Amino acid sequence: MRCWKWSPKYMPEYIESEESMATPPTVVAVDLPPLSQRIVRLSVRAGEVFANRDKALAWLGTPNPSLQGQTPIGAASTEEGFEEADDVLTRIEFGVLG
């Protein structure tokens, strides 16, 4: 079990017991609307491709010529736009220009 131990100065100090290292994390299923699902999937994918949170967030919020000048987050408002943004990430990942 993982827990927080509060120090006298109210600063959390993380404690990990042997029991918590043997217990896998609990996965919770959450039903999200389709738009939220696409945004989460695109954000996770950008994080994987860029391997840097700040670069991924910058890419998600920057207008992209391959997406008709929309931001990737804006393009994800439709399934077709999401697929186009995901294709752009795939091209970035594999170094394919154009």
C-alpha positions in Angstrom: 0.0 0.0 0.0 1.3 3.4 -0.9 0.6 6.3 1.5 1.7 9.8 2.3 3.3 10.5 5.6 3.0 14.1 6.7 6.0 15.7 8.3 5.7 18.3 11.1 6.1 21.0 8.5 3.1 19.5 6.5 5.3 18.5 3.6 4.4 15.1 2.3 7.0 12.4 2.4 6.3 9.5 0.2 6.5 6.1 1.9 6.4 2.8 0.0 6.0 -0.4 1.8 7.0 -3.9 0.5 3.4 -4.7 0.1 2.8 -1.8 -2.3 5.7 -2.9 -4.5 4.0 -6.3 -5.0 0.5 -5.0 -5.6 -0.1 -3.8 -9.2 -1.9 -0.4 -9.6 -5.7 -0.4 -9.8 -7.1 0.4 -13.2 -10.3 2.3 -13.1 -12.5 2.3 -16.2 -14.1 5.7 -16.9 -16.6 6.4 -19.6 -15.7 9.7 -21.4 -17.5 11.5 -24.2 -16.0 10.8 -27.6 -14.4 14.2 -27.8 -12.7 13.8 -24.4 -11.5 10.3 -25.5 -9.9 11.7 -28.7 -8.2 14.5 -26.8 -6.8 12.1 -24.2 -5.6 9.6 -26.8 -4.0 12.4 -28.9 -2.3 13.9 -25.8 -0.9 10.5 -24.7 0.3 9.8 -28.3 2.0 13.2 -28.5 3.7 12.5 -25.1 5.0 9.2 -26.5 6.2 10.7 -29.8 7.9 13.7 -28.3 9.0 12.0 -25.0 8.8 15.5 -23.5 5.7 17.0 -21.8 6.5 20.6 -22.8 7.2 19.8 -26.4 4.0 17.6 -26.6 1.9 20.4 -25.1 3.4 23.0 -27.5 2.7 20.8 -30.5 -0.9 20.2 -29.4 -1.5 23.9 -29.2 0.3 25.1 -32.3 -1.5 25.6 -35.6 -0.4 22.9 -38.1 -0.4 23.4 -41.9 -1.0 19.6 -42.3 -4.3 20.2 -40.4 -5.5 23.1 -42.6 -4.0 25.5 -40.0 -5.9 24.1 -37.0 -4.2 23.1 -33.8 -4.1 19.3 -33.2 -6.4 19.7 -30.3 -8.8 21.7 -32.4 -8.6 19.1 -35.2 -9.5 16.4 -32.7 -13.0 17.9 -32.4 -14.0 15.4 -35.2 -13.0 11.8 -35.7 -11.6 12.7 -39.1 -9.5 15.5 -37.7 -8.2 13.3 -34.9 -7.1 10.7 -37.5 -5.3 13.4 -39.5 -3.5 14.7 -36.3 -2.6 11.1 -35.4 -1.2 10.6 -38.9 0.9 13.8 -38.5 2.3 12.3 -35.2 3.1 9.1 -37.0 5.0 11.0 -39.7 6.9 12.9 -37.0 7.7 9.7 -35.1 9.2 8.1 -38.2 10.8 11.2 -39.7 8.6 11.3 -42.8 8.4 14.8 -44.2 5.3 16.1 -46.1 
